[in-house]
Amino acid sequence: MTPDDLARLDHAHLWHPFTPQLRWTSSEPLIVERGEGNELIDVHGRRYLDGVSSLWTNVHGHGHPALDAAVRDQLDRLAHSTLLGLSHPPAIELAARLAEVAPAPLTRVFFSDNGSTATEVALKMAFQFQQQQGHTQRTRFASLRDAYHGDTLGAVSVGSIDLFHQVYRPLLFDGVALPAPVEPGGDEEAACLQRALALLEEHGDELVALIVEPLVQGAAGMKMHSVDYLRPVLETARAKGVLLVADEVAVGFGRLGTLFAMEQVSVAPDFLCLAKGLGGGYLPIAATLATEAIYEGFLAEPEAYRQFFHGHTFTGNPLACAAALANLDLFATGEVLAHVEQLSDALADALAEGVLPHPAVSSIRQHGVMVGIDLVHPDSTEPTAAFQAGHRMAMATRTHGAITRPLGNTLVLNPPLSLTLEQAHQLVHTAARSLDDVFGAP
Ligand SMILES: *Cc1c(COP(=O)(O)O)cnc(C)c1O
């Protein structure tokens, strides 16, 4: 099919996620045909740095020989078989490997296929566990303000990004939203912490669990908090009998410099949710890890019906498990995380020099390779939102050879961990040149 045919059929039949389709169909779609390393290549042969890791999923680059080989090898044996009533080697090996690398005492692995299901599973498991323990008064969940835990209704119920979630309010269960800061340290964080602890004191007895995106609230626009905020919040919740769910769908797999963010927090969660980077960004796979204590709450004779009544058809798909095993192998040497440290520094230096000084940039937040660049229209008579600053910036970076995506008025950079230091400078340079294109050179 020619590029023109593809564009026409896309506009005629595809409905894209999170996309205002009227705007989409009025411009030529960027159609990605190939990936090589940290670059995506479109149907015209144009190359772009994958500045947001194909929506925060890609870890080691596209077309990585080890990941490719792992998936091909598995394909020669078995593409799919179910985990309902049967088992298969890649799921068994992956569960054991995850139990080995995850923060203790997470020993049990429940597979699904996306981040929303990973969090839904944690919420339902936590609820059923509390019910089966006789804590029937515990019916509500606590989460952080502006949280994002996925798009299914349970996940949306513990989310609070109004733009995404407001319309569904009548369908959702009610919870307790704890104030969370925009940036770590400082007075705002201290005030959020005091209020969060007070809310936990007040509502602790009715709470099933507290779910958090540790250290970086990604979809909120890269809101960040420090360990000094998160640790007391988690410890206070635990002291009240509230289960702890760490949603590391975005921050897991090295993005904050450690394999898991909770390693930096040093509080042991009862549940850990993984997806996006789990399969190296190759195939849809997710996991909800739980402690042995949680698991034991579901053990009984079949006629007692205490098992977890939940499961997705493609749960623990063998090809995806094979990709995830190869992904974990690549982390095993420590080289990847050592590179993340250098890469984070290179991004920070380049951003401080080339992006922060621009008058349209009000602040930059960064933890590891996750970056949020807040945009304001330098002419204060122009409302930043109506100007669609984030969208314009993301479009502009394409003309300079990088794919990025905004979250509202925040431009996000979140590249593969394999981005070279030279590519890091290149990526930041595309953002700097785009600022001049969109807002004018200072
Ligand atoms: C992306 C994301 C999810 C949802 O994952 P999907 O695979 O898109 O369903 C959940 N939690 C966090 C923190 C995420 O960033």
The ligand as a Gaussian input file, in Angstrom:
#p B3LYP/6-31G(d) Opt

LIG

0 1
 C        0.057000       3.769000      31.536000
 C       -0.278000       3.582000      32.966000
 C       -1.288000       2.705000      33.370000
 C       -2.204000       2.031000      32.384000
 O       -1.535000       1.151000      31.549000
 P       -2.241000       0.662000      30.194000
 O       -1.346000      -0.400000      29.681000
 O       -2.297000       1.870000      29.305000
 O       -3.592000       0.179000      30.552000
 C       -1.479000       2.499000      34.722000
 N       -0.721000       3.129000      35.637000
 C        0.255000       3.987000      35.295000
 C        1.070000       4.626000      36.352000
 C        0.500000       4.254000      33.944000
 O        1.436000       5.146000      33.597000

